[in-house]
Amino acid sequence: MKKLLLSLSLLLFAVATYGQQAQPATPVQQTATHVDSCTYAQASGATPQTLTIAAPPAGQSVYITELDMGAWTTAAPTAGAGTITAAGFTNNPVWTFEFAATANINWNPSAMTYPTGMKALANTAVTYTTSTFASVSAFIHACYYYGY
């Protein structure tokens, strides 16, 4: 009986001692919690088009994660250059496209992705605007999220 009590006592002591040891911290992995939204604008002929992303909540910025833009001639335009201009950034980018006086020509730089986001100014809406260019259609497509 003494051996049984001694064995049980040692077992309880071992369990109590193990339970008091410091356990390693539970690993925590941070993950992105934002969901991107996308918006689209298209212009035809001599009408400029503006794509506007609304100003974010107070203290936050718009982060552009993808930008697609392009233009194509719908008829033989007057030779020259058109632009797509951005506003709402520290250094507002401008993209230029140039056409000869020929119909059915495309300018499409394809998708430009910004894996960490192209950050706009805080509390500021972002706009992309096409220039007026007769016989040319243009499009702008932007994916974005709001963040600090």
N, CA and C atoms as a LAMMPS dump frame, in Angstrom:
ITEM: TIMESTEP
0
ITEM: NUMBER OF ATOMS
444
ITEM: BOX BOUNDS ff ff ff
-5.0000000000000000e+02 5.0000000000000000e+02
-5.0000000000000000e+02 5.0000000000000000e+02
-5.0000000000000000e+02 5.0000000000000000e+02
ITEM: ATOMS id mol type element x y z
1 1 1 N 0.807 -1.182 0
2 1 2 C 0 0 0
3 1 3 C 0.859 1.258 0
4 2 1 N 1.968 1.19 0.772
5 2 2 C 2.862 2.34 0.82
6 2 3 C 3.464 2.613 -0.555
7 3 1 N 3.782 1.517 -1.278
8 3 2 C 4.346 1.691 -2.619
9 3 3 C 3.339 2.346 -3.554
10 4 1 N 2.066 1.962 -3.426
11 4 2 C 1.03 2.539 -4.265
12 4 3 C 0.846 4.018 -3.952
13 5 1 N 0.787 4.365 -2.687
14 5 2 C 0.664 5.771 -2.295
15 5 3 C 1.881 6.585 -2.73
16 6 1 N 3.044 5.988 -2.597
17 6 2 C 4.259 6.68 -3.023
18 6 3 C 4.248 6.893 -4.54
19 7 1 N 3.835 5.909 -5.262
20 7 2 C 3.769 6.028 -6.727
21 7 3 C 2.773 7.1 -7.135
22 8 1 N 1.588 7.099 -6.508
23 8 2 C 0.578 8.113 -6.822
24 8 3 C 1.071 9.509 -6.443
25 9 1 N 1.753 9.623 -5.336
26 9 2 C 2.285 10.926 -4.901
27 9 3 C 3.312 11.439 -5.896
28 10 1 N 4.215 10.562 -6.317
29 10 2 C 5.22 10.968 -7.306
30 10 3 C 4.571 11.352 -8.628
31 11 1 N 3.537 10.628 -9.045
32 11 2 C 2.83 10.937 -10.279
33 11 3 C 2.154 12.304 -10.184
34 12 1 N 1.467 12.564 -9.083
35 12 2 C 0.823 13.863 -8.892
36 12 3 C 1.848 14.992 -8.837
37 13 1 N 2.991 14.742 -8.176
38 13 2 C 4.055 15.74 -8.118
39 13 3 C 4.585 16.039 -9.518
40 14 1 N 4.783 14.997 -10.322
41 14 2 C 5.292 15.178 -11.678
42 14 3 C 4.303 15.968 -12.532
43 15 1 N 3.008 15.657 -12.419
44 15 2 C 1.983 16.37 -13.192
45 15 3 C 1.925 17.824 -12.745
46 16 1 N 1.942 18.059 -11.445
47 16 2 C 1.885 19.432 -10.929
48 16 3 C 3.118 20.223 -11.365
49 17 1 N 4.27 19.591 -11.332
50 17 2 C 5.505 20.277 -11.733
51 17 3 C 5.475 20.601 -13.223
52 18 1 N 5.051 19.665 -14.057
53 18 2 C 4.992 19.895 -15.498
54 18 3 C 3.991 21.001 -15.825
55 19 1 N 2.846 21.008 -15.129
56 19 2 C 1.811 22.009 -15.392
57 19 3 C 2.253 23.411 -15.038
58 20 1 N 3.264 23.562 -14.178
59 20 2 C 3.73 24.876 -13.786
60 20 3 C 4.846 25.397 -14.684
61 21 1 N 5.337 24.577 -15.587
62 21 2 C 6.405 25.033 -16.48
63 21 3 C 5.843 26.041 -17.471
64 22 1 N 6.687 26.983 -17.837
65 22 2 C 6.281 27.989 -18.81
66 22 3 C 6.077 27.336 -20.173
67 23 1 N 4.953 27.631 -20.785
68 23 2 C 4.647 27.089 -22.105
69 23 3 C 5.095 28.099 -23.164
70 24 1 N 5.533 27.611 -24.309
71 24 2 C 5.924 28.551 -25.357
72 24 3 C 4.717 29.36 -25.827
73 25 1 N 4.975 30.583 -26.255
74 25 2 C 3.894 31.454 -26.716
75 25 3 C 3.251 30.873 -27.966
76 26 1 N 1.963 31.072 -28.091
77 26 2 C 1.251 30.628 -29.285
78 26 3 C 1.66 31.523 -30.446
79 27 1 N 2.153 30.943 -31.537
80 27 2 C 2.563 31.783 -32.656
81 27 3 C 1.362 32.484 -33.283
82 28 1 N 1.54 33.745 -33.65
83 28 2 C 0.492 34.534 -34.279
84 28 3 C 1.028 35.04 -35.606
85 29 1 N 0.264 34.825 -36.646
86 29 2 C 0.671 35.303 -37.965
87 29 3 C -0.311 36.374 -38.403
88 30 1 N 0.22 37.538 -38.769
89 30 2 C -0.646 38.603 -39.24
90 30 3 C -0.989 38.352 -40.699
91 31 1 N -2.222 38.635 -41.049
92 31 2 C -2.653 38.475 -42.43
93 31 3 C -3.345 39.743 -42.883
94 32 1 N -3.35 39.948 -44.18
95 32 2 C -4.041 41.111 -44.725
96 32 3 C -5.533 40.968 -44.462
97 33 1 N -6.162 42.052 -44.067
98 33 2 C -7.583 41.989 -43.774
99 33 3 C -8.393 42.87 -44.704
100 34 1 N -7.754 43.462 -45.697
101 34 2 C -8.499 44.33 -46.602
102 34 3 C -9.069 43.533 -47.77
103 35 1 N -10.1 44.07 -48.364
104 35 2 C -10.689 43.491 -49.565
105 35 3 C -10.611 44.562 -50.636
106 36 1 N -9.997 44.222 -51.765
107 36 2 C -9.881 45.195 -52.844
108 36 3 C -11.237 45.406 -53.517
109 37 1 N -11.462 46.635 -53.941
110 37 2 C -12.619 46.971 -54.755
111 37 3 C -12.083 47.415 -56.099
112 38 1 N -12.878 47.288 -57.129
113 38 2 C -12.455 47.729 -58.458
114 38 3 C -13.52 48.629 -59.044
115 39 1 N -13.089 49.596 -59.83
116 39 2 C -14.006 50.519 -60.477
117 39 3 C -13.517 50.773 -61.894
118 40 1 N -14.411 51.155 -62.777
119 40 2 C -14.12 51.209 -64.202
120 40 3 C -14.707 52.471 -64.809
121 41 1 N -14.005 53.053 -65.781
122 41 2 C -14.531 54.193 -66.529
123 41 3 C -14.078 54.064 -67.972
124 42 1 N -14.923 54.477 -68.9
125 42 2 C -14.573 54.424 -70.311
126 42 3 C -15.037 55.699 -70.988
127 43 1 N -14.235 56.21 -71.916
128 43 2 C -14.57 57.421 -72.65
129 43 3 C -14.602 57.091 -74.134
130 44 1 N -15.477 57.741 -74.855
131 44 2 C -15.552 57.549 -76.297
132 44 3 C -15.491 58.888 -76.991
133 45 1 N -14.814 58.899 -78.146
134 45 2 C -14.775 60.111 -78.962
135 45 3 C -14.094 61.253 -78.257
136 46 1 N -14.69 62.434 -78.383
137 46 2 C -14.074 63.646 -77.852
138 46 3 C -14.498 63.94 -76.423
139 47 1 N -15.078 62.97 -75.731
140 47 2 C -15.542 63.193 -74.361
141 47 3 C -14.517 62.661 -73.372
142 48 1 N -13.92 63.507 -72.559
143 48 2 C -12.993 62.99 -71.541
144 48 3 C -13.758 62.218 -70.469
145 49 1 N -13.107 61.274 -69.867
146 49 2 C -13.729 60.445 -68.846
147 49 3 C -12.925 60.561 -67.558
148 50 1 N -13.614 60.609 -66.429
149 50 2 C -12.943 60.665 -65.137
150 50 3 C -13.399 59.501 -64.278
151 51 1 N -12.444 58.78 -63.75
152 51 2 C -12.715 57.716 -62.784
153 51 3 C -12.348 58.292 -61.422
154 52 1 N -13.283 58.27 -60.484
155 52 2 C -13.03 58.829 -59.156
156 52 3 C -13.201 57.756 -58.094
157 53 1 N -12.213 57.641 -57.229
158 53 2 C -12.288 56.773 -56.058
159 53 3 C -12.514 57.702 -54.875
160 54 1 N -13.6 57.489 -54.176
161 54 2 C -13.995 58.38 -53.078
162 54 3 C -12.909 58.477 -52.007
163 55 1 N -12.883 59.612 -51.338
164 55 2 C -11.933 59.82 -50.243
165 55 3 C -12.163 58.765 -49.169
166 56 1 N -11.097 58.271 -48.568
167 56 2 C -11.22 57.239 -47.532
168 56 3 C -11.687 57.834 -46.206
169 57 1 N -11.977 56.979 -45.219
170 57 2 C -12.304 57.476 -43.884
171 57 3 C -11.144 58.309 -43.307
172 58 1 N -11.424 59.109 -42.317
173 58 2 C -10.442 60.02 -41.721
174 58 3 C -9.144 59.303 -41.348
175 59 1 N -8.04 59.899 -41.748
176 59 2 C -6.72 59.385 -41.407
177 59 3 C -6.223 58.276 -42.32
178 60 1 N -7.046 57.806 -43.236
179 60 2 C -6.646 56.714 -44.12
180 60 3 C -6.295 57.227 -45.509
181 61 1 N -5.72 56.334 -46.316
182 61 2 C -5.345 56.643 -47.691
183 61 3 C -5.935 55.6 -48.62
184 62 1 N -6.026 55.967 -49.889
185 62 2 C -6.388 55.014 -50.928
186 62 3 C -5.094 54.325 -51.354
187 63 1 N -5.11 53.003 -51.458
188 63 2 C -3.978 52.227 -51.962
189 63 3 C -4.405 51.576 -53.271
190 64 1 N -3.753 51.931 -54.366
191 64 2 C -4.048 51.342 -55.673
192 64 3 C -3.242 50.049 -55.779
193 65 1 N -3.918 48.935 -56.061
194 65 2 C -3.23 47.653 -56.189
195 65 3 C -3.103 47.209 -57.638
196 66 1 N -3.971 47.722 -58.499
197 66 2 C -3.87 47.399 -59.927
198 66 3 C -4.467 48.532 -60.73
199 67 1 N -3.848 48.82 -61.858
200 67 2 C -4.325 49.875 -62.739
201 67 3 C -4.197 49.375 -64.164
202 68 1 N -5.3 49.358 -64.875
203 68 2 C -5.319 48.981 -66.288
204 68 3 C -5.815 50.199 -67.055
205 69 1 N -5.178 50.48 -68.159
206 69 2 C -5.641 51.586 -68.982
207 69 3 C -5.264 51.31 -70.421
208 70 1 N -5.984 51.922 -71.309
209 70 2 C -5.684 51.739 -72.721
210 70 3 C -6.519 52.675 -73.565
211 71 1 N -6.207 52.712 -74.845
212 71 2 C -6.934 53.563 -75.781
213 71 3 C -6.875 52.912 -77.162
214 72 1 N -7.832 53.234 -77.991
215 72 2 C -7.845 52.724 -79.36
216 72 3 C -8.562 53.729 -80.236
217 73 1 N -8.185 53.74 -81.505
218 73 2 C -8.813 54.661 -82.452
219 73 3 C -10.083 54.03 -82.984
220 74 1 N -11.119 54.84 -83.118
221 74 2 C -12.391 54.372 -83.657
222 74 3 C -12.544 54.792 -85.115
223 75 1 N -11.77 55.741 -85.532
224 75 2 C -11.694 56.225 -86.915
225 75 3 C -10.297 56.826 -87.032
226 76 1 N -9.97 57.322 -88.186
227 76 2 C -8.648 57.933 -88.335
228 76 3 C -8.627 59.253 -87.562
229 77 1 N -7.908 59.311 -86.441
230 77 2 C -7.873 60.547 -85.654
231 77 3 C -6.862 61.537 -86.226
232 78 1 N -6.911 62.737 -85.715
233 78 2 C -5.845 63.678 -86.001
234 78 3 C -4.621 63.165 -85.26
235 79 1 N -3.492 63.098 -85.92
236 79 2 C -2.284 62.596 -85.265
237 79 3 C -1.981 63.449 -84.035
238 80 1 N -1.524 62.822 -82.987
239 80 2 C -1.19 63.558 -81.784
240 80 3 C -1.128 62.649 -80.584
241 81 1 N -1.041 63.268 -79.423
242 81 2 C -0.906 62.504 -78.181
243 81 3 C -2.077 62.792 -77.265
244 82 1 N -2.455 61.775 -76.52
245 82 2 C -3.468 61.919 -75.489
246 82 3 C -2.842 61.565 -74.155
247 83 1 N -3.539 61.86 -73.082
248 83 2 C -2.989 61.569 -71.754
249 83 3 C -4.058 60.98 -70.848
250 84 1 N -3.599 60.277 -69.854
251 84 2 C -4.412 59.884 -68.709
252 84 3 C -3.661 60.422 -67.499
253 85 1 N -4.313 61.28 -66.746
254 85 2 C -3.68 61.982 -65.637
255 85 3 C -4.28 61.526 -64.314
256 86 1 N -3.438 61.345 -63.32
257 86 2 C -3.893 60.975 -61.979
258 86 3 C -3.808 62.187 -61.056
259 87 1 N -4.675 62.225 -60.061
260 87 2 C -4.642 63.268 -59.031
261 87 3 C -4.919 62.611 -57.685
262 88 1 N -4.286 63.139 -56.643
263 88 2 C -4.471 62.627 -55.294
264 88 3 C -3.208 62.001 -54.725
265 89 1 N -2.104 62.071 -55.479
266 89 2 C -0.824 61.52 -55.046
267 89 3 C 0.168 62.654 -54.799
268 90 1 N 1.258 62.355 -54.123
269 90 2 C 2.294 63.362 -53.899
270 90 3 C 2.856 63.846 -55.232
271 91 1 N 3.213 62.936 -56.097
272 91 2 C 3.67 63.263 -57.45
273 91 3 C 2.674 62.61 -58.404
274 92 1 N 1.743 63.398 -58.929
275 92 2 C 0.674 62.853 -59.75
276 92 3 C 1.213 62.328 -61.08
277 93 1 N 1.079 61.008 -61.323
278 93 2 C 1.587 60.454 -62.574
279 93 3 C 0.716 60.823 -63.777
280 94 1 N 1.338 60.85 -64.947
281 94 2 C 0.652 61.101 -66.216
282 94 3 C 1.135 60.052 -67.207
283 95 1 N 0.203 59.405 -67.899
284 95 2 C 0.545 58.439 -68.931
285 95 3 C 0.192 59.059 -70.275
286 96 1 N 1.069 58.943 -71.234
287 96 2 C 0.87 59.537 -72.558
288 96 3 C 0.737 58.433 -73.595
289 97 1 N -0.206 58.602 -74.501
290 97 2 C -0.324 57.693 -75.637
291 97 3 C -0.375 58.537 -76.899
292 98 1 N 0.236 58.041 -77.947
293 98 2 C 0.35 58.801 -79.184
294 98 3 C -0.164 57.964 -80.339
295 99 1 N -0.915 58.623 -81.23
296 99 2 C -1.481 57.944 -82.38
297 99 3 C -1.108 58.655 -83.669
298 100 1 N -0.914 57.864 -84.706
299 100 2 C -0.808 58.41 -86.06
300 100 3 C -2.237 58.589 -86.568
301 101 1 N -2.401 59.217 -87.706
302 101 2 C -3.737 59.435 -88.264
303 101 3 C -4.216 58.167 -88.975
304 102 1 N -4.363 57.08 -88.186
305 102 2 C -4.758 55.78 -88.721
306 102 3 C -5.83 55.172 -87.832
307 103 1 N -6.825 54.585 -88.451
308 103 2 C -7.898 53.94 -87.681
309 103 3 C -7.429 52.576 -87.167
310 104 1 N -8.116 52.105 -86.133
311 104 2 C -7.902 50.768 -85.573
312 104 3 C -6.489 50.528 -85.041
313 105 1 N -5.982 51.471 -84.298
314 105 2 C -4.692 51.318 -83.619
315 105 3 C -4.978 51.274 -82.116
316 106 1 N -4.296 50.388 -81.412
317 106 2 C -4.508 50.237 -79.974
318 106 3 C -3.282 50.658 -79.182
319 107 1 N -3.512 51.257 -78.027
320 107 2 C -2.465 51.541 -77.041
321 107 3 C -2.961 50.948 -75.735
322 108 1 N -2.266 49.952 -75.235
323 108 2 C -2.699 49.311 -73.997
324 108 3 C -1.464 48.826 -73.246
325 109 1 N -1.07 49.534 -72.194
326 109 2 C 0.1 49.096 -71.448
327 109 3 C -0.188 47.89 -70.557
328 110 1 N -1.392 47.356 -70.654
329 110 2 C -1.776 46.177 -69.894
330 110 3 C -1.943 46.527 -68.421
331 111 1 N -1.932 45.506 -67.585
332 111 2 C -2.157 45.719 -66.158
333 111 3 C -0.865 46.139 -65.468
334 112 1 N -0.962 47.172 -64.681
335 112 2 C 0.153 47.59 -63.833
336 112 3 C -0.241 47.231 -62.41
337 113 1 N 0.518 46.347 -61.786
338 113 2 C 0.176 45.928 -60.43
339 113 3 C 1.146 46.533 -59.424
340 114 1 N 0.622 46.848 -58.276
341 114 2 C 1.389 47.422 -57.176
342 114 3 C 1.143 46.526 -55.964
343 115 1 N 1.969 45.475 -55.764
344 115 2 C 1.716 44.485 -54.714
345 115 3 C 1.532 45.068 -53.318
346 116 1 N 2.26 46.123 -52.983
347 116 2 C 2.099 46.722 -51.657
348 116 3 C 1.189 47.943 -51.696
349 117 1 N 0.677 48.262 -52.856
350 117 2 C -0.23 49.398 -53.007
351 117 3 C 0.503 50.684 -53.294
352 118 1 N -0.003 51.447 -54.26
353 118 2 C 0.521 52.787 -54.55
354 118 3 C -0.315 53.735 -53.689
355 119 1 N 0.311 54.309 -52.669
356 119 2 C -0.398 55.07 -51.641
357 119 3 C -0.679 56.497 -52.095
358 120 1 N -1.951 56.885 -51.976
359 120 2 C -2.358 58.26 -52.258
360 120 3 C -2.22 59.095 -50.985
361 121 1 N -2.444 60.38 -51.122
362 121 2 C -2.405 61.275 -49.966
363 121 3 C -3.52 60.907 -48.986
364 122 1 N -3.284 61.092 -47.714
365 122 2 C -4.29 60.79 -46.686
366 122 3 C -5.519 61.677 -46.869
367 123 1 N -6.67 61.123 -46.599
368 123 2 C -7.959 61.836 -46.631
369 123 3 C -8.286 62.419 -48.003
370 124 1 N -7.744 61.842 -49.072
371 124 2 C -7.877 62.434 -50.4
372 124 3 C -8.464 61.445 -51.396
373 125 1 N -9.432 61.908 -52.182
374 125 2 C -9.973 61.098 -53.267
375 125 3 C -8.916 60.974 -54.369
376 126 1 N -8.987 59.917 -55.142
377 126 2 C -8.07 59.704 -56.261
378 126 3 C -8.882 59.789 -57.548
379 127 1 N -8.37 60.524 -58.531
380 127 2 C -9.045 60.602 -59.825
381 127 3 C -8.063 60.297 -60.946
382 128 1 N -8.59 59.67 -61.968
383 128 2 C -7.858 59.434 -63.22
384 128 3 C -8.716 60.046 -64.311
385 129 1 N -8.116 60.877 -65.17
386 129 2 C -8.865 61.587 -66.197
387 129 3 C -8.19 61.413 -67.55
388 130 1 N -9.009 61.085 -68.569
389 130 2 C -8.486 60.997 -69.934
390 130 3 C -8.558 62.376 -70.578
391 131 1 N -7.668 62.617 -71.522
392 131 2 C -7.72 63.882 -72.251
393 131 3 C -8.779 63.796 -73.355
394 132 1 N -9.118 64.95 -73.916
395 132 2 C -10.036 64.992 -75.051
396 132 3 C -9.232 64.696 -76.3
397 133 1 N -9.65 63.686 -77.041
398 133 2 C -8.905 63.262 -78.223
399 133 3 C -9.924 62.691 -79.188
400 134 1 N -10.272 63.429 -80.244
401 134 2 C -11.304 63.007 -81.187
402 134 3 C -10.961 61.671 -81.838
403 135 1 N -11.971 60.84 -82.027
404 135 2 C -11.866 59.526 -82.684
405 135 3 C -11.053 58.519 -81.886
406 136 1 N -10.918 58.74 -80.601
407 136 2 C -10.189 57.806 -79.742
408 136 3 C -11.081 57.451 -78.561
409 137 1 N -11.146 56.174 -78.232
410 137 2 C -11.832 55.725 -77.028
411 137 3 C -10.768 55.29 -76.033
412 138 1 N -11.027 55.487 -74.768
413 138 2 C -10.047 55.137 -73.739
414 138 3 C -10.766 54.502 -72.56
415 139 1 N -10.033 53.694 -71.801
416 139 2 C -10.613 53.116 -70.598
417 139 3 C -9.601 53.185 -69.46
418 140 1 N -10.136 53.183 -68.243
419 140 2 C -9.335 53.161 -67.019
420 140 3 C -10.028 52.176 -66.075
421 141 1 N -9.266 51.311 -65.461
422 141 2 C -9.799 50.327 -64.517
423 141 3 C -8.845 50.318 -63.325
424 142 1 N -9.348 50.542 -62.132
425 142 2 C -8.484 50.599 -60.939
426 142 3 C -9.024 49.702 -59.843
427 143 1 N -8.117 48.958 -59.192
428 143 2 C -8.456 48.174 -58.01
429 143 3 C -7.739 48.83 -56.826
430 144 1 N -8.404 48.899 -55.686
431 144 2 C -7.873 49.677 -54.574
432 144 3 C -8.435 49.174 -53.252
433 145 1 N -7.871 49.687 -52.167
434 145 2 C -8.428 49.506 -50.827
435 145 3 C -8.072 50.714 -49.996
436 146 1 N -8.741 50.889 -48.876
437 146 2 C -8.451 51.974 -47.943
438 146 3 C -7.608 51.413 -46.794
439 147 1 N -6.648 52.177 -46.349
440 147 2 C -5.822 51.722 -45.227
441 147 3 C -5.012 52.87 -44.643
442 148 1 N -4.287 52.569 -43.563
443 148 2 C -3.461 53.568 -42.88
444 148 3 C -2.066 53.579 -43.434
